[in-house]
Amino acid sequence: MTKKLEIADWCDVQRVLKETYEIWSPGLSRDQYLEFVGMQMSHPWSKRNYSYLLLRDKKNSATPASSMKYYNLKFQSHSQQYKFAGFGAIYTRKDLRGEGYATEMIKQALDRAWYDGCHGALLFSDIGVDYYARIGFFDLNNERFVLQLNPAHQGSEVHVPIDWTTEAPDITGDTTDWSSCYRIEGALIRTRYLTTSAGQIEYIERHYRRWLRKQPFGVARSRDYLHFKIMRENYLARFSRISWPKLELLTVDHSSASGYAILEYGGRVLRILELVGDENTRRLLWKGVVARARELEAVRIAGWEAILADFAPGFSLNQLDSIDASLANSFQSLMFAEKKKGRAMILPLQDDIEDWFTVCPCPLLEIDHL
């Protein structure tokens, strides 16, 4: 007899976490891993939108056989909102693998999403696309890029460091010191660590909401959702033993430009998690990113495919040259590769989103990774 999908209680979750510690603990101790998940589940956004689901062992009903995270998400496409189910941390006990538990669990979770009125389901695969494709998920044209910085072009004309204490009034309501500040073409480009302060979250949410209206689709974010995401990253940056990079918020402030980028730095690579603003703002943000990379002595700038819109339609450095010659000269080469982990996949449950998987590059941003 097929077991029915259940919402896990905390005792069941702890059993699951004991088994998944080795693969998903991101450098945390066992106690910290429990605290990390418990903190997420008790967050205000999570109480409404996040739960663990499980199928029990057919032979021993007291123990979970397969488990997964289930999120309630909202997507937006050209001002129209869509209800989505997010799937994450899909796991089957080692001694029960190959018996169909995970497939049955996912199918029941999809039934749950359909009965809840969802337009589709989203997951990020770390095991390739074949398994989830057999269930009905579509790969979302996943690529990543690497920009090699040009060591011969230091870009001294790109930025001029300034004294932020006298020239850079605060724009987010946060009292944390800026880690760097430049004046670029009359705009103030500033960087600080990203926190859960109300000022920073409001700033990001406001600019992201404006930017999202013009995107093919993307996650509709509330301030609680952003707080949840930033809180998770900050916990890992604080406690992980694998030098988890801190997130940085880079902002541009000018009479005709306002927007932000979220960055992280490690291994001499500056990663762009998102870069949000209109065309002129993004040009200034790119200059700010290059200035920050030079300051950190990074040799590469990398990111997910969502950032590639600025390289379309040719997806080459020539596209940057048409935007700004001095910016293009900052880079030596541009390389692309398919992502091996974190591959975004969707399964349409209603007809009105069936063309989303044809959008290239995929517009989903890295902060929304489940």
C-alpha positions, 0 to 999 in steps of 0.5 A: 500500500502506498504511503501518503505524504505527511507534514513532518513534525520536529522529531521527524525533521531531526531524524532527517537532519541526522542523516543529511548532515554530511551532505547539506550541513555547509561547514556547520557542527551538528548542533549548529546545523539543527539550530540553522534549520530550526531558526529557518522553520521558526522565521515569520515567513517560514511559518506561512510558506515552508514545511518538511514533507515526508513519506514513511518507510512501508516496513517501519512506519515510525521512520521517514523513508524520503523527505523534502522541503516544500515552499509556497512561492509567488512568481511575477511575469509582466505584473501578473502574479502566479502561485508556485510550489518550491521543492528542495532538499529531496532525500531518500535514506541510503538503505531504501534508495532505488525503491521509488520513494522519492519519485512517489513523494515528488508526485504526491507533492505535485498533486498537493501543489495542483490542488493548492492552485499552483501554476507550477513547481520549481526546484534547483537540481544538484544531480543533473536534469535527467531524473527530474525530467523523467517526472516532467520538469523542464531545464531552464537554460542554465549557464554561468559566466566567468569574466577574466579581469584584464591585469593590464587595465587597472581602470584608474579612470573608472572610479575615484575613491572618496571620503564617505564620511563627508560626501556620502549621506546614507540612503538605506537608513542603516548606520553600518559603515560603508566598506568602500565608496567611489564617485563614478560619473557623478554617481555615488557607488557604495559597498557594505555588508548586507544585513537584515536591517529594515533600511537595506531590505526596504531598499532592495525590495523597492528597486527589485519590485520596479525591475521585476515588472520588465522581466520575463518572470521572477520570484515576487519577494516580500520583505519577510522573504528577503529577511529570511534569505539574508538571515540564512546567508549571514548565519552561514557566513558567521558559523561555517567552517568553510569560509562562507563568504559574506554578502555585500550590497553595492548601491548606486545613487544619482539623480538619474540612476538608482539600483543595487548589486549583491556580491560575494568574494572568495578565492579571488573571484567576485561573484555577482548574485544579482544586479538590479536597475535600469540600463544606465544604472546597470552600466554604473553598477558594472563599473562599481563591481569592477572597482570593487573587484580591483580593490579586493584584488580579484582576478575574475568576476562570475555569476549566474545566467540571469546577469547575462542580459547585459551581454545579449544578444551576442553574449560577448564582450562586444556587447559591453563595448557598445554599452561602455568602451572603458568597461569592456576594456576592463576584461580580458575574456568572457567564458560560459559553462553549463551549471553542474549544480543549482540547475533551475527546473520548472514543471508547469501545472497550468497552461499559462506558464508553459513557455517559460522554460524557453526563455534564455537566459534564465532570469532567476537570480541566485538569492532565490536559490531554494 
